[in-house]
Amino acid sequence: MSFPLPFSRRELLTRMGGGLGALGLTSALQAGGGVSTHFAPKAKRVIHLFMNGGPFGPDFFDPKPALTKFNGQRPPGADLRTERPTGGLLASPYAYSKHGQSGLEISELLPNISRYADDLCVLRSCHTDNPNHGPALLLMNNGTMTERVPSMGAWLSYGLGNDNANLPSYVVLCPGRPVRFSILWTSAFLPAQHQGIYINHSNLDPKQMIPWLSNNRLGMSEQRRQLDLLQELNAEHLKARGDSDVALGGRIQAMETAYRMQSAATDAFDVNLEPEKVREMYGKSHFSNGCLMARRLVERGVRFVQVYYGNGQPWDTHSNHDASTRKLAADIDRPIAALLGDLKQRGLLEDTLVVWGGEFGRTPVSENGNGRDHNPHGFCMFFAGGGARGGTAYGQSDDFGFKAAVDKMHIHDIHATLLHLLGIDHERLTYRYAGRDYRLTDVHGRVPRAIVG
């Protein structure tokens, strides 16, 4: 028994995309991607390596000899004011050396990542607006500290669409729960299919990572017939509402994606299908598995993959900073280097933008004698691949790595630059909701030409 549709699948997709503009839902629903961009993109996809808690830039990419010179002191005239009481300057004990043809300075903590110095665009002058994890996480992931707005990944999915109808366009890999949790990958008022799909990858069995995906009572053909009937009813309901019910359109697409994922996801998320030499190259920690899974997802057409480091805020080093940082650095160095090398070897790094960083940085002055407090005034990130200018250190912080000082990069600027590399003018990627036009960068954002070439 069959259930004929009143119009073709392509016509249904066109109807569902009606009224939403050149970017967004229509392209997202087309099997081939149907990408609309404002200019030629350099990147097609993004992997965001998120260091929950906030690393200290001078430990990794921003050498500060003055920290050693004035260790334990608070030099007269230096602006070192923090939200909570802190002590004197705390030296960063890690040696720096120059790497690659560019001579980019990277600390001894990252010997493997240093091999890719000429692919890194280090941002030494990042800053944000709030010293607390929750608001800072929202600003980094959602472009504002206000809740109930779309996340960065949702905006990318809405703007670029999906390149694989069998997988979601936006996937979040995290072996636990970061502060604020799912609000960080929400689609909010954007169509529901742009919501990030949260995967807890602490268990590597794909059936455990994505519970309730398979139907144990019906085979694929029976499910297809059932879904076709349901989609026909939904399409009629959508038509009766003037093809303008975005929430219903999103649910229609979500059901279709869930059906297709039953076969595609089992393969895409299964890192055990990789050769053992590849597994060894990445390592087998949670973060290693996340990096490898991210590569498997982007090569299959997933637009945006976030890999959260650990559960909670592992980089929140209020005490024993140096000892904790050594362990954290050792845990990220190998898999990130493996990811960069793997993407490069497969010809994917050229059009895959890898982004590294946390929600803010840490203070150059000590907390509790051997820790570092939150610091929104200055921190480091890096871009790699995706058209970002490699072998570059952009911007400067002050003498102690406390505040962004030269060519400052606010979070809005980082988002604008990321969108630019994907071929999107951040001022033109908008969505009208509740009587106003929203965008990821709100009313801010600039794109430094020195980064994008």
N, C-alpha and C positions, 0 to 999 in steps of 0.2 A: 504494500500500500504506500503511495507517495502523497506528498502534500505540496501541490504546486503553489508557487509564490505568485502574488498578483503583479510583481514586476521583477526584473532581473536583479541579481546580487549587486552588479555595478550601479544600477539605478537606485537600489536601496541605499548604497553607500553615498551616492551623490545627494540623495534626499536628506540623509542624516547629517551631511555636512553643510546643508543650506544655511545661509545667513551668518556663517562664522568667519567669513573673510578668506583671504588667499592663503593664510597660514592656518594650520591647526587640524581640525577634525577630519576634513575630507582627505587630506594627505595621509593622516594617521591611519585611516581605515583602508587605504588602498594597499593591496598585497605587495606591490612593488615599491612602496615607500612614497612615491609621488611628492618628493621633497620640493618645497618652494623656499628659496633663499633670496636675500636682498642683493647679494653679490657673490662672486665665486668663493666657495668655502675652502679653507685650508685643512680643516678637520671635519670628519664625518661622525665622530663618536668621542665620548669622554669616559675616562676612568678616574674617579676621585678617591684618592687614598687619604682617609680622614683620621687624623691623630687626635682622638678624644682626650681633651684635657689641656692641650697646648704645649708644644715643644718650645725650648729656649733657643732662639735663632743663633746666638754666638757659639752654641755648642756644635753647630753643624755647618752653617753657610755664611756666617757674618763675623769674621775675626775681629776681636776687640782687645788689642794689647793693653789699653788703658785699664781694663778690668784687673789685669795682673799687677800693673804698676800701682794702682790705688786699692789693692785688695784690703778689705776690712775697714776702709775709710768711707767717709761721705765728703768728697772734696767741696770746699767752699764755692758757692756759685753754681754748682751742678743741680739741675732740676731732677730730683729723684723722688718726688712726692708720690706716695701710693695711697690706696684706699684704706689700708690697714697698716699698723706700725711695722716697720722693717728695720734691719740693722745696716751694717756697712756693705760695701760692694763685695760680691762673692765671685772670685775669679773662676773662669772656665778653664779647666786643666788640660784641655785637649789641644794637641799640636795641629797646625794647619800646614798644608802644602799645596802647590799649584798642580793642576791636572789638565791633561788634554792639550791640544794645540792652542786652545783659548787661554790656558793658564788660570782657569777658574779655581779659586781657593775653596777647598773643602776640608773639613776636619778629619782627623784620624779615625773617628767613630764610624765613618762610612767608606771603608776601603773598596767595597764592591760597587757601590753607586758611583764612586769617583771615576770608575772606568768609563762612565757615560757623561763625563763633564761637558763635552762638546754638544750634548743633546739637552742640557739643562738650561732653563731660563730662570735664574734665581731672583726672587723678588725680596729685596732686603728692607723695604720701607712700607710694609703692610700695616694697617691700623684699623681698629673697629671702635664701637661706641660704648661698650658695656663690659665691666670686669667680671660679671657672673656667668657661669656656664650656660644656664637656660637661655637668657636673652642673646648671648653671643652665638650660641648654636643656631638660634632662629635667624639671626642676621646673616650668618654664613650660609645657611642652607635655604632660607626663604627670602632673603633680601630685606627683611624688616623684623623688628622685634615684636610686631603685632601678630598675634596668632590668627589662624583661619585665612591665610593667604597661601597661594600655591608655592610649592618648593621649587628650587632650581631645576631639579630633574624633571618635574612636571612641566615647567615652562619649556625645557628643551624638547620634551616629547611632543608637546602641543605645537611647537614651532616647526620641528623637523619631521614629525611623524615616525612611523615604524618602518624598519627595513626588513622585517621578518614577521609575517602574519602569524607564525606559530609560537612566537615568544613575546613577552611584554617589552615595551620600549625602555622601561626604567626598572632597574633591579637594585635592591639594597642588600648587601651582605654584611651581617653583623652577628657574632657569636654571643649575643646578649642584648642588653637594653641600654642605649645611651640616654642621657638626660633628655627629657621631653619626648622621647620615643617617636611614635608614628607621625606626630605633627611635623617632623622634620622631612618627611617624604610625602606629605599630603598633596592631593590635587586641588583641595579646597573647592573653589567655585569653577575651576576648569572641568571639562568633561572627565568622567570617572576613569576612563581607560588610561589617563595620564598619571594616575596614582602610582607611586613606587611600590613594587612588590617586595615585601620584606622577607628575607630568607635567613633563618638562623642556621648557619652552616657548621655548628659544632658537631653535628652528626653528619657524616659524609654520604649516608645512604639517601639518594634523591627522594625516595618515597617517604623518608622521615623529614627531610628538609621542607617538602611541600605536601603536608598532610591534606587529606580530603580531596586531592586532585583527581584520583582515579575512581571510577564507578565500578564497584565490585559485583553489581547485579546485572548490568547491561554491557554488552559489547559495543565496540565503536560504531558499527553500522546502526544498531538499535538506538544508540545515543544520538547519532546524526539525524535520524528520522524524528526523534523526540524534540531535538533542538530546532529542527526546521519548522516543526509545527509551532513551537513556542515563539520562534523568531517571526513567523508569519503573523501571529496574533499581536506581538509587540509592534511590528511594523504598521499594522492597521491602526493600532492605538496611537502610534507616533503620528501617523498621517492625520488622524482625527484631531490631533492637537496642533496641527499646522506645521509639523516637522520642526517644531521649535523647542521641544522638551530635551534639553541637553542631558539631564540626568538619566532619562530613559534611553537616549541614544548611547550614553556611556555604558549602561547596563547591558544593552544589546551586544555591544562590542566586547564587553568583559566576558560574557557567556561564550562568545565565539572563541576568544583567546584561550579561555580555560579548557574548552574542548580540544583545541589544537595542541595545547601544552602537554596533554597526557602522553603524547609520544615524543614531542620535541624536547621537553624539559628533562626527561630521564637521561637523554644523551648529553644535553648542554651542561647540566650541573654535575655530571659524574666525572670527577677528576681522576678516578681510578681507571678510566679508559686511556689515560695518558701513558706513554712509555715510562718505564721506571727511571730512565736517565733524566727525563723531564721533571718527574716528581722530586728527584734528588736535587736537581738544579734549583728548584724553588724552595725546597725544604718541606716539612710536613707539620708546621705549626698552624694554628687557626688562621693567622694572617697570611702565611704562605699559601694555604689552600684557597683563601679568598682572592689573592692575586692571580693564582692560576685559573680559578673559576672566572674571574673577570676577563682574562684573555679569551677563554672559551666562549664567553657570552658575546663579547664585542665582535669576534670573528664570525659570529652567527647573526649579526645584524642588530644586537641590542644597542640602543643609542647611548644610554647613560648608565654606568655601573658605579655605585659607591661601595667602597670597602672600608668599613669602620674597624679601627684597630681595637680589639678587645671589648670587654664588657665594662660599662661605666665610663670612668675617666682615667685610664691607666697613665696618661701623661701629666696628671695633676700632682706634681711633685712638691708638695708643701714641706716635706722633710726628706732627708737622705737623697737629695737631688742627684748628685753625681753618680752614686751607686745605682740608682734606679735608671738614670739615663743611659748608662753603659749597657745595661741589660736590654732596655727598650731599643736602643740603636742596633745592637747585635741581632735583635729579632726582626727588624725591618730591613736591614741592609741587604741581606741575601735575597729575599723574595722580590724586593723592588728592583734590584739589579737584574734578577732573572726575568722579571716582567718586561723591563726595558729592552733587554737583549732578545727575548723571545719575540716581542712585537717587531723589533727591528729586523730580525732574521726572516720573519714572515712577511715583511713589506707592509706592516700595519702601523708602525710608529709614525710614519710620514703623515698619515691622516687620522691618527688617534691621539687626542690630547690627554696626557696624564697630569693630574693636578695633585700636589702633596701639601699638607699643612693641617693645622688645627683651628680652633675657633678664636684663639688669641695666642699671645706669647706668655713669657714669664719674666719676672723682674730681675734686673742685674744685682739688686740688693738682696740680702739674705732674709729669710723668714725662719725663725726657730734655730738660727745659727747655721743650718746646712740645707735649708730648703729655699724654694722660690715661690713667690705669690703670683697670682694672676696679673697679666699685663696686657691691656687692650691698646696701649699707645704705640707699640712697635713690635713687629714679629716678622718671621720669614715664611715664605712659601716657595714652591717651584712649579713651573710648567715644564713639561718635556714633550717633544714631538708636536704633532698637530699644527705645524706652522709657526709655533713660538720660536723666537730667535735663540738658538742654542749657544752654549758657551758664553752666556751673558749674565752679569750681575746688575740688576736694574735697581736704582734708588739707593739711598743711604740712610742708616739710622744714626743717632748721635754717638758720641765717643764710647758710650757704655752699652749700646744696644737697647736703650730704654724707650726712646721715642723715634718714630719716623721723622726724618729731617729733610731729605732731598728727594724730589720726585715721589712724593707720598702716594701710596696706593690704598685707597679705602676699599672696603668690601664691594661697594657699588662699582668701583673701577675694575675690580677683579672680575665681577660678573659681566660687565660690559665688554671686557677684553675676551673673556671666554666665548661669549656669544658672537663677537666679531670674527674670531677664528673659525666659527662654525658657519659663517656667511650670513649672520643675522645682525641687523642694526637694532641695538637694544632699545632705541627710542620708538621703533616701529613694531616691536613684538608686544602687542597690547591685547587686552580682553576687557570688554565692557561689562561691568557688574555693579548692581545697586546704584546706577546713575553716574558712574565715573569710569574712566579708563585706567586699568591697572597694568603695571609691567614689573618685571623682576627688579629693575633698578629704580623703581619709583620715579622721582624727578631728578635723579642724579646720574653719575657715571661718566667716565671718560676713557678713551682707549689710547694708551701711549704707543705712538708709532714705533718707538725704539724696540718694543716687544714683538710686534706683529710683522715687522719687516716693511 
